[in-house]
Amino acid sequence: MKKIILFMVSILCLGCTKEDNQAQEGEDFNSLYGGIPYKGTVQGSISLDGGNELDLSGEGSIALIEDTQDSVSIVFLSDIEDLGEINIKIRGKFDQKSFYMGNENPDIYFKVVDQIINGKFVSEMQEMDFDGKLERELGQMKMIAIFKQETESFPKGTRLELDFDTRREVTENDDDGSGCQMRMVPIWGPNGMTMGMVPDC
């Protein structure tokens, strides 16, 4: 089947965060969670409006890419057996220990605060909810998407659920991110198809 790429349009915004006593001085969100990708599995399901449901499973990974001094992209990559790729890319700002996208809009936001993932994206095309946790060596994220209008990939009323369960081992000798090569792929988004760079981990 054709590959499917989901893309979250990012809104840059910056917020405040609490101090994390476990983090070393000088570390920020990007240095704590960037670098070596998290790798593991993704499980889930896809349900059509008529009631048919298909269980999904495959390989999953989480990585931070395209970092600047205060912004970075988080990508959730999945390769689903018999379905193809479903990739989510979210860009936002980070501070010492937290990541923020879209704080000013209660219907469009994604944040990682105190290692807890929480997000929501509501548009005319779809509704998405995110929750999970991101720790130094563990990344877990559950996404539920409901498509309110038909797209090239999903009929109206489709419910897509993905559960990422990923891990990595961090040592003092790790560099700043080996493990991913960038590749250009078609990306499906609320405004139609576009092309974008995602890591091939």
Backbone as a ProteinNet text record, in pm:
[ID]
protein_1_A
[PRIMARY]
MKKIILFMVSILCLGCTKEDNQAQEGEDFNSLYGGIPYKGTVQGSISLDGGNELDLSGEGSIALIEDTQDSVSIVFLSDIEDLGEINIKIRGKFDQKSFYMGNENPDIYFKVVDQIINGKFVSEMQEMDFDGKLERELGQMKMIAIFKQETESFPKGTRLELDFDTRREVTENDDDGSGCQMRMVPIWGPNGMTMGMVPDC
[TERTIARY]
83.5	0	87.8	28	108.3	150.2	264.6	314.1	233.2	211.8	132.2	219.1	222.8	300.9	208.5	204.4	128	223.3	183.1	271.1	192.8	245.3	185.2	250	168.6	220.9	262.4	381.4	433.4	411.9	393.4	383.4	489.4	573.9	683.2	637.4	659.3	631.6	713.8	735.9	827.5	757.2	781.9	719.8	821.9	774	861	849.9	946.9	946.7	1008.4	981.7	1040.8	1179.9	1260.6	1393.8	1384.9	1472.9	1480.8	1608.9	1596.5	1713.2	1805.7	1752.7	1835.6	1922.7	1887.5	1962.9	2088.7	2192.3	2317.6	2312.8	2392.7	2397.4	2441.3	2372.4	2407.6	2331.1	2261.9	2185.1	2051.4	2005.2	1873.8	1796	1674.1	1588.2	1655	1718.1	1780	1897.9	1980	2094.5	2052.3	1941.3	1892.9	1829.4	1750.3	1669.8	1710.5	1800.2	1848.2	1958.2	2017.8	2126.1	2075.5	2116.5	2081.8	1930	1872.9	1727.7	1680.3	1558	1489.8	1434	1449.9	1400.5	1321.4	1220.6	1138.9	1024.1	905	788.8	677.5	583.5	460.1	345.1	243	121.9	4.1	-107	-223.2	-334.9	-424.3	-538.1	-589.1	-661.3	-729.5	-873	-968.5	-1110.2	-1182.3	-1262	-1342.3	-1477.8	-1545.6	-1672.4	-1775.6	-1766	-1862.5	-1839.2	-1727.6	-1703.1	-1589.1	-1539.2	-1426	-1301.1	-1224.2	-1104.2	-988.1	-870.8	-750	-643.6	-584.4	-473.7	-346.2	-267	-143.6	-24.1	88.2	212.9	329.8	442.5	560.3	672.6	768.9	883.6	857.4	900.8	882.4	1011.2	1024.8	1139.9	1101.1	1177.3	1158.6	1294	1300.1	1427.2	1403.6	1504.8	1505.6	1596.4	1547.3	1623.5	1609.7	1689.4	1678.8	1687.5	1783.6	1792.1	1861.8	1814.9	1880.9	1906.1	1939.6	1966.9	1846.7	1725.6	1608.1	1490.3	1507.8	1398	1449.2	1356.4	1392.9	1266.4	1283.7	1171.8	1177.5	1062.6	1049.8	978.2	1034.7	970	938.7	818.1	773.3	756.8	844	848.9	798.6	707.9	660	654.5	692.9	684.9	591.2	466.5	361.1	356.8	355.6	347	219	231.1	118.3	49.8	101.7	39.3	138.3	258.7	359.9	396.7	446.2	495.2	385.7	381.3	298.5	391.3	427.6	528.2	468.7	502	452.8	572.9	570.3	680.3	624.2	681.9	632.7	750.1	738.1	845.7	800.6	888.8	855.6	980.1	960.6	1071.4	1097.5	1221.4	1254.2	1328	1319.6	1401.1	1483.7	1505.7	1599.4	1558.9	1433.1	1393.1	1265.1	1205.1	1072.2	1066.4	961.7	937	793.8	775.9	644.5	614.5	493.6	442.2	298.2	268.1	130.1	65.1	137.8	78.7	-38.3	-44.3	-144.8	-279.3	-286.4	-410.1	-448.6	-561.5	-598.7	-633.1	-654.1	-687.1	-567.4	-453	-332.9	-213.1	-166.7	-49.2	13.6	140	212.9	323.1	333.4	435.6	491.8	615.7	680.4	729.5	662.9	694.7	708.5	816.7	844.8	837.4	886.8	896.8	761.4	652.9	519.7	483.5	440.7	396.1	246.5	204.8	62.8	40.7	-58.1	-80.2	-219.2	-256.1	-388.1	-378.8	-445.1	-450.1	-589.6	-663.5	-799.8	-806.8	-853.9	-873.8	-1000.8	-1034.4	-1151	-1131.5	-1006.3	-976.3	-970.7	-916.4	-887.2	-875.9	-884.7	-855.7	-748.1	-646.4	-539	-517.2	-496.5	-461.9	-335.1	-247.4	-118.8	-101.2	-50.4	-3.8	105.3	190.1	299.5	405.2	526.8	638.5	767.2	858.5	988.7	1094.3	1168.2	1276.7	1408.7	1518.8	1650.2	1671.1	1619.4	1639.4	1508.8	1395.2	1264.9	1174.1	1109.9	1012.6	886.9	773.5	645.5	543.8	465.9	368.5	249.1	129.6	6.5	-60.3	-94.4	-164	-296.5	-402.5	-533	-572.5	-601.3	-640.8	-776.6	-866.3	-997.7	-1008.7	-1035.7	-1040.5	-1185.1	-1208.9	-1343.5	-1382.1	-1283.2	-1307.8	-1223.4	-1267.9	-1193.9	-1062.5	-957.8	-827.5	-785.4	-668.5	-617	-591.5	-565.4	-527.3	-636.7	-725.5	-823	-963.4	-1064.5	-1203.3	-1250	-1354.8	-1414.6	-1458.6	-1431.5	-1471.3	-1368.9	-1257.2	-1153.6	-1091.3	-1069.1	-1000	-868.4	-757.5	-623.9	-562.3	-512.8	-448.4	-310.1	-207.6	-70.6	-9.9	57.7	128.2	275.8	359.8	504.4	564	652.2	725.1	871.7	954.1	1092	1190	1314	1419.4	1553.2	1648.7	1785.8	1878.6	2005.9	2107.4	2199.5	2212.9	2295	2419.3	2535.4	2660.8	2734.1	2837	2911.5	2983	3010.4	3084.8	2997	2863.9	2774.7	2795.8	2794.3	2804.9	2666.6	2657.1	2532	2437.9	2437	2328.3	2340.8	2437.2	2453.8	2334	2308.2	2199.8	2095.3	2092.4	1989.9	2051.9	2006.5	2036.5	1906.5	1915.3	1795.8	1753.4	1622.2	1570.1	1445.5	1423.7	1309.1	1193	1077.4	961.1	836.5	732.3	604.3	542.8	487.7	428.5	282.8	196.3	55.1	26.6	-45.1	-74.7	-214.2	-256.2	-390.5	-417.3	-312.4	-329.7	-296	-287.6	-257.3	-118.6	-73.4	55	168.3	279.7	400.2	520.4	638.7	760.7	835	901.8	975.9	1085.4	1177.4	1290.5	1257.7	1279.2	1265.7	1388.2	1423.5	1541.1	1508.2	1605.1	1596.6	1687.2	1631.1	1710.8	1734.4
-118.7	0	124.7	235	356.9	402	467.5	515.8	636.5	644.7	751.5	830.4	960.8	1045.9	1151.9	1162.9	1267.2	1374.6	1498.6	1609.3	1710.2	1742.3	1845.1	1979.2	2076.9	2210.6	2271.6	2325.7	2372.3	2521	2556.8	2696.8	2717.8	2815.8	2837.2	2925.6	2876.4	2958.1	2904.6	2990.6	2957.9	2975.2	2882.4	2891.1	2869.5	2863.7	2842.9	2699.6	2655.6	2519	2513.5	2405.3	2383.6	2325.8	2345	2286.7	2136.3	2061.6	1916.9	1886.7	1838.8	1816.7	1709.8	1619.5	1512.4	1557.3	1667.6	1712.5	1784.9	1769.8	1836.1	1980.8	2063.1	2204.7	2221.2	2309.2	2334.8	2248.7	2145.6	2061.7	2127.7	2112.1	2160.9	2045.7	2075.9	1972.2	1900.5	1977.6	1918.4	1828	1869.7	1786.4	1664.9	1675.9	1563.9	1454.8	1496.4	1399.8	1386.9	1472.9	1462.5	1358.7	1354.1	1259.4	1125.6	1020.7	885	868	819.1	799.6	691.9	706.9	602.3	503	374	273.8	167.2	114.2	11.1	-29	-36.9	-85.8	17.6	-3.5	73.4	-24.8	-10.7	-92	3.2	-48.3	37.1	-27.3	57.1	7.6	117.5	75.5	168.9	120.9	209.2	174.3	262.3	201.7	276.2	308.4	406.1	454	341.3	245.7	136.1	30.6	36.5	-57.8	-154.2	-163.1	-252	-200.1	-290.5	-251.5	-341.8	-281.3	-354.1	-323.2	-427.5	-407.9	-374.7	-285.7	-241.1	-274.1	-308.5	-326.5	-303.2	-262.6	-237.3	-180.4	-120.2	-59.8	88.8	137.3	277.4	340.4	469.5	541.7	686.8	748.9	889.7	957.1	1074.7	1145.3	1295.5	1370	1515.2	1555.9	1644.5	1686.5	1837.6	1892.7	2032.9	2130	2105.3	2188.2	2320	2423.5	2554	2584.9	2709.1	2745.9	2727	2750	2740.9	2666.6	2602.6	2527.9	2395.5	2300.4	2168	2098.9	1999	1918.2	1781.3	1734.5	1597.9	1517.4	1402.4	1317.5	1181.9	1136.1	1002.9	924.1	825.5	751.5	609.8	565.2	427.6	365.1	240.9	161.8	45.4	57.3	-37.7	-150.4	-272.8	-388.4	-380.9	-404.7	-408.7	-274.1	-167.5	-36.4	67.5	68.2	165	257.6	374	468.6	563.7	586.3	691.5	773	892	972.9	1105	1146.2	1271.4	1359.2	1481.7	1575.5	1700.9	1738.5	1852.6	1944.1	2069.9	2166.3	2265.9	2294.8	2390.4	2445	2523.7	2582	2501	2504.4	2437.7	2534.3	2506	2579.2	2476.9	2499	2414.5	2267.2	2238.4	2097.9	2067.8	2165.1	2147.6	2186.5	2138	2162.9	2212.2	2319	2378.7	2406.3	2375.5	2418.8	2464.7	2586.2	2631.2	2662.3	2721.3	2750.9	2847.9	2932.1	3037.1	2988.7	2865.8	2814	2685.2	2683.5	2563.6	2444.4	2467.1	2358.3	2307.8	2376.6	2334.2	2352.5	2245.2	2254.8	2116.7	2117.8	1995	2035.8	1964.9	2003.2	1880.3	1895.1	1795.8	1872	1852.2	1923.3	1820.3	1829.4	1732.4	1589.6	1571	1441.9	1386	1464.8	1420.6	1483.5	1399.1	1444.5	1469.4	1585	1617.5	1704.6	1670.3	1749.5	1731.6	1828.3	1826.9	1906.2	1856.6	1930.9	1915.1	2023.6	2020.8	2112.1	2056.7	2135.9	2087	2147.5	2102.4	1961.4	1922.8	1793.3	1680.5	1709	1600.1	1649.7	1555.8	1580.9	1482.4	1531.7	1447.1	1474.8	1367.3	1378.9	1298.9	1353.3	1289.6	1283.8	1171.7	1167.6	1061.8	1076.9	982.2	1038.8	987	1037.2	1024.7	1116.6	1118.4	1131.7	1024.3	1023.1	1007	1015.7	1012.9	886	771.9	646.3	576.4	645.2	585.2	687.4	649.8	735.5	657.5	699.6	634.9	742.6	717.9	818.1	748.5	789.7	739	851.8	824.8	922	863.9	943.1	907.2	1015.9	976.7	1071.5	1030.8	1126.7	1104.6	1197.9	1140.1	1217.3	1259.7	1391	1444.9	1465.8	1464.7	1473.1	1367.4	1325.9	1225.1	1283.2	1204.3	1243.6	1140.1	1161.2	1064.4	928.7	927.8	804.6	745.9	833.2	786	835.1	746.2	790	873.7	950.6	1028.2	935	974.9	895.7	793.9	782.8	687.6	728.1	629.8	651.3	574.1	644.8	585.3	598.3	487.7	488.7	425.6	494.7	444.9	457.3	351.1	350.1	323.3	423.7	408	360.6	262.5	215.3	200.6	297	302.4	324.8	284.2	297.7	325.6	367.3	384.2	372.9	353.5	348.2	466.9	550.6	671.1	652.6	675.4	670.2	802.8	823.4	949.3	967.9	859.6	869.5	890.7	894.2	911.5	1047.9	1050.4	1180.1	1239.5	1346.1	1420	1368.9	1239.3	1189.8	1102.3	1040.4	940.2	848.6	789.6	693.9	729.8	853.7	893.4	962.9	925.1	996.7	1063.7	1186	1257.8	1212.9	1206.5	1172	1254.9	1283.1	1361	1266.9	1294.6	1208.7	1294	1238.1	1309.5	1311.2	1424.9	1440.7	1481.1	1406.6	1442.5	1533.7	1643.2	1736.3	1792.6	1871.4	1929.5	2011.3	2065.2	2148.1	2074.5	1942.2	1864.8	1803.9	1758.3	1690.6	1790.9	1763.9	1843.3	1751	1803.4	1725	1775.8	1684.8	1724.5	1626.2	1668.8	1586.4	1516.6	1385.7	1310.9	1222.7	1185.5	1099.3	954.5	886.9	744.2	676.7	627.6	580.6	429.7
0	0	0	-41.7	-48.7	90.3	96.5	224.1	268.7	398.7	456.4	550.9	534.1	622.1	680.8	811.9	878.2	926.2	911.2	949.1	1031	1147.6	1230.2	1199.8	1157.3	1133.3	1266.2	1271.6	1399.8	1419.3	1543.8	1584.5	1691.3	1672.7	1767.2	1882.2	2003.2	2120.2	2235.6	2334.5	2443.9	2577.1	2669.2	2801.2	2909.6	3034.7	3149.8	3197.4	3274.6	3325.1	3462.5	3534.2	3665.4	3649.8	3751.2	3751.7	3773.6	3708.4	3726.9	3803.5	3925	4010	3955.4	3869.8	3818	3701.9	3639	3522.5	3566	3487.7	3518.4	3473.7	3535.8	3502	3357.4	3285.2	3146	3047.4	3093.7	3002.7	2972.5	2849.5	2812.8	2747.3	2702.8	2646.6	2530.5	2442.5	2323.6	2359.5	2454	2490.6	2573.2	2647	2725.6	2639	2539.6	2464.6	2318	2272.4	2135.6	2123	2004.7	1983.4	1933.5	1998.1	1956.5	1954.3	1845.1	1838.6	1936.4	1980.5	2055.4	1953.4	1976.8	1882.7	1955.6	1886.9	1948.2	1858.2	1916.8	1843.9	1843.4	1754.5	1753.9	1733.7	1816.7	1807.1	1794	1741.7	1731.8	1654.5	1604.9	1528.7	1438.1	1335.7	1247.1	1232.2	1261.6	1259.9	1159.8	1074.7	979.4	1039	979.5	1033.4	1040.9	949.4	947.2	1053	1125.1	1232.3	1207.4	1083.3	1056.3	1127.5	1188.4	1261.6	1224.3	1205.8	1171.1	1275.4	1334.4	1427.6	1351.7	1408.7	1345.1	1433.9	1371.7	1446.1	1352.6	1408.8	1327.7	1411.1	1342.5	1408.8	1432.7	1548	1580.1	1629.3	1608.6	1662.2	1689.3	1779.3	1814.8	1806.7	1743.6	1730.7	1733.2	1777.5	1768.8	1653.6	1566.2	1449	1430.4	1338.2	1294.9	1413	1501.2	1620.7	1594.1	1662.9	1667.2	1814.3	1844	1983.5	2074.2	2021.4	2108.9	2046.7	1931	1870.5	1814.2	1800.8	1753.1	1701.5	1615.7	1568.6	1635.1	1683.9	1733.7	1627	1588.1	1489.8	1551.7	1526.1	1565.4	1436.3	1415.8	1290.2	1312.4	1226.2	1236.3	1098	1091.6	969.1	998.5	955.5	989.4	886.6	934.5	846.1	763.4	632.7	537.9	518.1	577.3	560.1	511.2	565.2	524.3	638	603.1	702.7	747.2	877.2	935.4	1024.8	979.6	1047.5	1093.7	1212.8	1269.6	1303	1258.1	1282.8	1348.9	1463.1	1539.6	1572.6	1535.9	1563.2	1668.6	1761.6	1865	1931.8	2035.4	2110.3	2235.6	2279.6	2404.8	2495.9	2625.3	2720.5	2796.6	2922.9	2994.6	2994.4	3028.1	3035.7	2959.5	2891.6	2834.1	2687.1	2620.3	2478.1	2463.9	2381.6	2365.6	2218.8	2175.1	2046.5	2066	2022.6	2018.2	2151.1	2245.3	2376.2	2370.4	2269.1	2266.3	2213.4	2161.4	2104.4	2177.2	2248.3	2323.4	2235	2105.8	2013.8	1934.5	1943.8	1871.7	1964.1	2023.2	2109.5	2124.8	2161.3	2193	2289.6	2401.5	2498.6	2567.9	2612.5	2697.7	2819.7	2933.1	3056.9	3168.7	3243.1	3349.2	3296.2	3174.8	3107.3	3064	3073.8	3033.7	2899	2804.1	2671.6	2676.4	2624.7	2616.4	2494.1	2413	2292.7	2235.3	2151.4	2088.1	1958.3	1854.5	1728.9	1670.1	1660.1	1608.1	1486.4	1374.7	1253.3	1185.2	1071.9	996.8	942.5	922	862.3	964.1	1085.6	1177.8	1320.8	1413.5	1554	1597	1667.9	1717.9	1865.3	1941.6	2082.9	2108.3	2193.5	2225.1	2375.9	2425.7	2563.6	2575.2	2675.7	2693.2	2784.3	2771.7	2851.4	2771.5	2798.8	2734.4	2842.7	2865.3	2961.6	2886.9	2958.5	2893.9	2810.3	2856.4	2785.5	2750.3	2763.8	2735.7	2671.1	2560.5	2495.4	2464.2	2521.3	2495.1	2459.9	2355.5	2313.4	2249	2290.8	2230.8	2154.2	2029.4	1945.7	1900.7	1911.3	1856.7	1757.9	1633.5	1529.5	1474.2	1462.7	1402	1282.3	1165.3	1041.6	1014.5	1021.1	1006.4	860.9	773.2	629.7	559.3	442.9	367.1	315.8	320.7	266.6	163.1	104.5	7.7	71.9	201.4	269.7	357.9	413.1	510	475.6	480	463.1	581.6	561.4	668.6	781.4	905.5	1020.4	1065.7	994.5	1033.8	1167.2	1252.7	1379.7	1374	1394.4	1391.7	1529.7	1581.9	1713.3	1700.9	1753	1752.2	1891.3	1934.8	2063.5	2038.4	2063.3	2049.2	2181.5	2175.5	2293.1	2252.3	2287.3	2238.4	2352.3	2327.3	2428.2	2360.6	2440.6	2393.5	2513.3	2484.9	2590.2	2570.2	2671.6	2663	2747.9	2687.4	2762.9	2746.4	2826.3	2821.5	2688.6	2617.9	2492.4	2370.3	2389.2	2274.1	2211.8	2076.9	2009.6	1994.6	1911.8	1909.8	1803.6	1782.2	1710.9	1599.4	1597.8	1497.9	1498.1	1386.3	1378.2	1276.9	1229.5	1133.4	1012.5	895	772	727	678	635.7	496.6	474.7	342.2	313.8	186.1	143.2	114.3	174.1	156	137.1	76.5	72.6	211.7	252.2	384.3	367	435	433.8	550.9	524.3	631.8	618.7	713.8	710.9	586.1	525	405.7	277.6	282.5	162.4	166.7	50.2	41	21.2	83.3	63.5	75.3	57.3	72.8	195.8	264.8	382.7	414.7	499.6	540.2	671.1	675.1	800.1	813.5	936.8	953.8	920.9	861.7	835	936	1046	1159.9	1152.7
[MASK]
+++++++++++++++++++++++++++++++++++++++++++++++++++++++++++++++++++++++++++++++++++++++++++++++++++++++++++++++++++++++++++++++++++++++++++++++++++++++++++++++++++++++++++++++++++++++++++++++++++++++++

